[in-house]
């Protein structure tokens, strides 16, 4: 498997989000394009997760129990996939944490830097690609972004959506070629033109474009019309699937022109516990073949107060 970087409430709410596809089995997804000749028997499984944050109390627990503890009851699921992709909600630097010990609501409580060991921790748990296009990646300036990139490259973790180069990651999973593309509402005034261009270029090159977004309103369990319009425009441009992050809660999902859109997967690794909305997230298990999405399965996850993320009900 190779990769090449280029310039780039409540439990009911979760259940409702999952039920939107209840009458649309994955095998009924309409194939609109056939970008390459790969036998249908060839498949690759990719798990998509939501927001990951390794500072504040997550860092404190990691310092005491080791970073592996955070993943200790979800790792078995992660290791089953050919690849795991999630949003890295902040930079990796050697700077001292400003958020550890800060009061909730204080400015420093929202300024993140992750330990230099974070990249190797991600790799160990099969998270081999991360999205950097988010509203916290600039928390320690351009230097923080460059430090993040260096750490990830040193641990063989790919990245896309960094705001310096608008990086796209190209993954070849046994002949199934994916282009991992970001849309970040919080840079360049939320312009979608680069994302559309990258989708079009990927289709032209015979790749399957996967769009991972950072958008929307925090803690809103339903997306807003502008996000839906953007998602539809990405599908219209050729995206195979659109997956969202940033709201910290699970939002609705839909099928548009035979293509899946998940507006927010919620939290993956985070220290938010005040209600079940923020404590409940989704992992999305997507099976690709040479034509695109062949199957899709949801794994509901739960953020435990000991800072582990576990399958819901485990």
MOCORGI-V988811 format. One record per residue. N is the residue number from 0. RES is the residue in one small letter. OMEGA is omega in degrees with one decimal (NA if undefined). NEAR is the number of other C-alpha atoms within 8 Angstrom. D_LAST is the distance of its C-alpha to the last C-alpha in Angstrom with 1 decimal. Layout:
n-><N	N>
res-><RES	RES>
omega-><OMEGA	OMEGA>
near-><NEAR	NEAR>
d_last-><D_LAST	D_LAST>
This chain:
n-><0	1	2	3	4	5	6	7	8	9	10	11	12	13	14	15	16	17	18	19	20	21	22	23	24	25	26	27	28	29	30	31	32	33	34	35	36	37	38	39	40	41	42	43	44	45	46	47	48	49	50	51	52	53	54	55	56	57	58	59	60	61	62	63	64	65	66	67	68	69	70	71	72	73	74	75	76	77	78	79	80	81	82	83	84	85	86	87	88	89	90	91	92	93	94	95	96	97	98	99	100	101	102	103	104	105	106	107	108	109	110	111	112	113	114	115	116	117	118	119	120	121	122	123	124	125	126	127	128	129	130	131	132	133	134	135	136	137	138	139	140	141	142	143	144	145	146	147	148	149	150	151	152	153	154	155	156	157	158	159	160	161	162	163	164	165	166	167	168	169	170	171	172	173	174	175	176	177	178	179	180	181	182	183	184	185	186	187	188	189	190	191	192	193	194	195	196	197	198	199	200	201	202	203	204	205	206	207	208	209	210	211	212	213	214	215	216	217	218	219	220	221	222	223	224	225	226	227	228	229	230	231	232	233	234	235	236	237	238	239	240	241	242	243	244	245	246	247	248	249	250	251	252	253	254	255	256	257	258	259	260	261	262	263	264	265	266	267	268	269	270	271	272	273	274	275	276	277	278	279	280	281	282	283	284	285	286	287	288	289	290	291	292	293	294	295	296	297	298	299	300	301	302	303	304	305	306	307	308	309	310	311	312	313>
res-><x	x	x	x	x	x	x	x	x	x	x	x	x	x	x	x	x	x	x	x	x	x	x	x	x	x	x	x	x	x	x	x	x	x	x	x	x	x	x	x	x	x	x	x	x	x	x	x	x	x	x	x	x	x	x	x	x	x	x	x	x	x	x	x	x	x	x	x	x	x	x	x	x	x	x	x	x	x	x	x	x	x	x	x	x	x	x	x	x	x	x	x	x	x	x	x	x	x	x	x	x	x	x	x	x	x	x	x	x	x	x	x	x	x	x	x	x	x	x	x	x	x	x	x	x	x	x	x	x	x	x	x	x	x	x	x	x	x	x	x	x	x	x	x	x	x	x	x	x	x	x	x	x	x	x	x	x	x	x	x	x	x	x	x	x	x	x	x	x	x	x	x	x	x	x	x	x	x	x	x	x	x	x	x	x	x	x	x	x	x	x	x	x	x	x	x	x	x	x	x	x	x	x	x	x	x	x	x	x	x	x	x	x	x	x	x	x	x	x	x	x	x	x	x	x	x	x	x	x	x	x	x	x	x	x	x	x	x	x	x	x	x	x	x	x	x	x	x	x	x	x	x	x	x	x	x	x	x	x	x	x	x	x	x	x	x	x	x	x	x	x	x	x	x	x	x	x	x	x	x	x	x	x	x	x	x	x	x	x	x	x	x	x	x	x	x	x	x	x	x	x	x	x	x	x	x	x	x	x	x	x	x	x	x>
omega-><-177.6	176.1	176.5	178.1	171.3	-180.0	175.8	NA	-160.5	-179.2	-179.6	179.7	178.1	-178.8	-180.0	179.3	-179.3	-175.5	179.9	179.9	-171.6	-178.5	179.3	180.0	-177.5	-175.8	178.5	176.2	-178.8	178.2	-178.6	-176.4	174.7	-169.0	-175.6	178.3	175.4	-179.9	-178.3	179.2	179.0	179.7	174.0	-178.1	-179.3	173.8	175.8	176.0	-178.3	-169.8	177.1	-179.8	-174.0	177.9	-179.2	-175.8	174.0	178.2	-178.5	178.7	177.4	178.8	-178.0	-171.2	-176.7	-177.4	-179.5	-179.3	-177.6	-175.3	-165.4	177.9	174.3	-173.4	-179.8	177.8	-178.0	-176.1	179.8	-173.9	171.3	-175.1	172.7	-177.7	178.1	-178.5	176.8	-168.0	177.4	-176.0	171.5	-179.9	174.1	-179.8	175.4	179.3	172.7	-174.5	179.1	179.2	-179.9	179.8	176.2	-177.8	177.0	-177.9	-177.7	-179.3	-177.5	177.0	-170.9	162.5	-175.5	-177.6	-179.0	178.1	-173.5	-176.5	178.9	175.5	177.4	-178.2	-177.6	-178.5	171.6	173.9	-170.6	175.6	177.1	171.9	176.7	-177.7	-178.3	-173.9	179.7	-173.7	179.0	-175.3	175.9	172.9	179.3	178.1	177.8	177.7	-179.7	176.5	177.8	-179.5	-179.9	179.5	179.8	179.1	179.0	179.8	-179.7	173.6	179.0	-178.8	174.6	178.1	178.4	-172.1	177.6	-175.4	-175.8	-172.8	169.2	174.4	177.4	-179.2	174.6	-177.4	179.0	-179.4	176.7	-171.4	-179.9	169.6	-177.1	-168.0	-178.1	160.6	-177.3	-179.4	-167.7	172.4	177.8	177.7	176.1	179.7	179.8	-173.0	179.1	179.1	179.7	178.3	-179.3	175.6	-178.5	179.8	179.4	177.9	178.7	-179.9	177.6	178.3	175.2	-177.1	175.8	-177.0	178.0	-172.2	169.3	-168.6	170.2	-174.4	-178.8	173.9	173.3	-175.5	174.4	-178.8	177.5	-172.4	-177.4	176.1	178.6	177.7	178.2	-179.4	179.1	178.8	178.1	176.3	178.5	-179.9	178.1	178.7	179.7	179.6	178.1	-175.7	-174.0	175.2	175.8	-176.7	180.0	174.3	176.4	173.9	-176.4	175.6	-179.5	174.1	-178.0	-177.0	178.1	-177.7	-178.2	171.5	172.6	-171.1	173.2	176.8	-179.6	-177.3	174.0	172.9	-175.4	179.6	175.5	-169.7	-169.2	170.9	-176.1	177.6	-178.3	-178.9	-175.2	178.3	177.5	159.4	-178.8	-179.9	-175.0	174.9	178.5	163.3	-175.8	-179.1	-178.7	-178.3	178.8	-179.2	-179.1	-179.5	178.8	170.5	174.8	-179.7	-175.5	177.5	-179.2	-177.2	174.0	175.4	170.5	168.2	-173.5	170.8	-177.2	179.5	-178.7	NA>
near-><6	6	9	7	9	8	7	12	8	8	9	7	12	12	8	9	11	11	8	10	10	7	6	7	8	8	6	6	11	7	8	5	5	9	10	8	6	10	7	8	5	11	11	12	11	13	13	11	14	18	17	12	13	12	14	13	8	12	12	10	12	12	8	6	8	9	10	9	9	12	12	9	10	10	9	7	7	12	9	6	12	9	11	14	13	13	13	11	12	15	17	15	11	6	5	5	10	11	12	11	6	9	6	5	6	8	6	8	14	8	10	16	16	14	11	9	6	10	12	9	10	11	12	7	10	11	14	12	12	13	15	14	14	14	11	10	14	11	11	11	8	7	7	14	14	8	11	11	9	8	11	13	9	7	9	8	14	12	14	17	16	13	10	5	8	11	14	16	14	12	13	11	11	8	8	14	12	12	13	13	17	15	13	13	13	10	9	6	6	8	8	8	6	7	11	10	8	10	14	10	8	12	12	7	6	9	12	14	15	12	14	13	13	15	13	10	9	8	9	9	12	6	12	8	6	6	11	9	8	9	10	9	8	14	14	7	9	10	13	13	12	16	12	13	16	14	14	14	17	17	16	14	12	9	9	9	6	9	11	11	12	12	14	15	18	17	17	14	13	12	11	7	9	6	8	10	15	14	14	17	17	15	14	11	12	13	12	14	15	16	14	10	12	12	9	10	7	9	10	10	13	12	18	9	7	5	12	13	15	12	11	9	4	4>
d_last-><32.1	34.3	34.3	37.3	37.3	39.8	40.8	38.1	20.3	17.9	15.1	18.1	19.4	16.5	16.9	20.6	20.4	18.6	21.0	24.0	23.8	22.9	26.6	27.1	25.6	25.5	28.5	30.6	30.6	34.3	35.6	38.2	39.2	39.3	39.7	40.0	40.7	37.5	36.9	34.2	32.7	31.9	28.5	26.4	22.7	22.0	18.8	19.7	17.8	19.2	20.5	20.2	21.9	22.5	24.9	25.0	22.2	20.2	23.4	23.7	20.4	21.1	24.5	23.2	20.2	21.0	19.8	17.5	15.2	14.4	13.1	11.8	8.1	9.5	12.8	12.4	12.3	15.1	17.2	17.5	19.6	23.3	22.9	20.5	22.3	21.4	23.6	24.8	25.6	28.4	30.7	30.5	33.4	34.9	35.7	34.5	31.8	33.2	29.9	28.7	29.9	31.3	31.1	28.9	31.4	33.8	34.9	33.6	30.0	30.0	31.7	29.4	30.1	27.6	28.3	30.3	27.6	25.3	26.7	26.1	22.5	22.0	23.8	21.9	18.6	20.6	21.3	24.9	26.1	25.9	27.5	29.9	31.4	30.2	31.6	30.7	32.0	35.5	34.4	36.5	39.0	40.1	40.0	36.3	35.8	38.0	36.2	32.9	34.5	36.0	32.7	30.9	33.8	34.0	30.4	31.0	28.6	30.3	30.5	31.9	33.2	34.7	37.3	40.1	40.3	38.0	36.6	35.4	33.4	34.5	32.2	33.4	30.5	32.5	35.1	32.9	34.2	32.1	33.5	31.0	32.7	32.0	33.2	33.2	34.5	35.3	38.0	41.3	41.2	38.5	40.8	39.2	42.3	41.0	37.8	39.8	42.2	39.5	38.0	41.5	42.2	39.1	40.0	43.6	42.5	40.5	37.0	34.0	33.6	30.1	30.3	27.7	28.8	28.6	30.0	29.9	29.5	26.8	24.5	26.2	23.8	26.6	28.6	32.4	35.2	36.2	32.8	33.1	36.6	35.7	33.0	35.5	38.1	35.9	35.3	39.0	39.8	37.8	34.2	31.8	28.7	28.3	25.1	25.1	23.9	25.2	24.4	21.0	19.7	19.0	22.4	23.7	24.4	27.4	29.4	32.8	35.4	32.8	30.8	27.3	27.1	23.9	25.3	22.5	19.0	18.4	17.0	15.4	16.2	17.9	18.5	18.8	17.2	19.9	18.3	15.4	17.5	17.5	13.9	12.8	13.9	14.2	14.6	17.4	18.0	21.8	24.0	27.5	30.7	34.2	34.6	31.6	28.2	27.7	24.2	21.3	17.6	15.2	11.6	10.4	9.0	8.8	11.1	10.4	13.7	13.9	14.3	11.4	10.0	6.4	5.5	5.6	3.8	0.0>
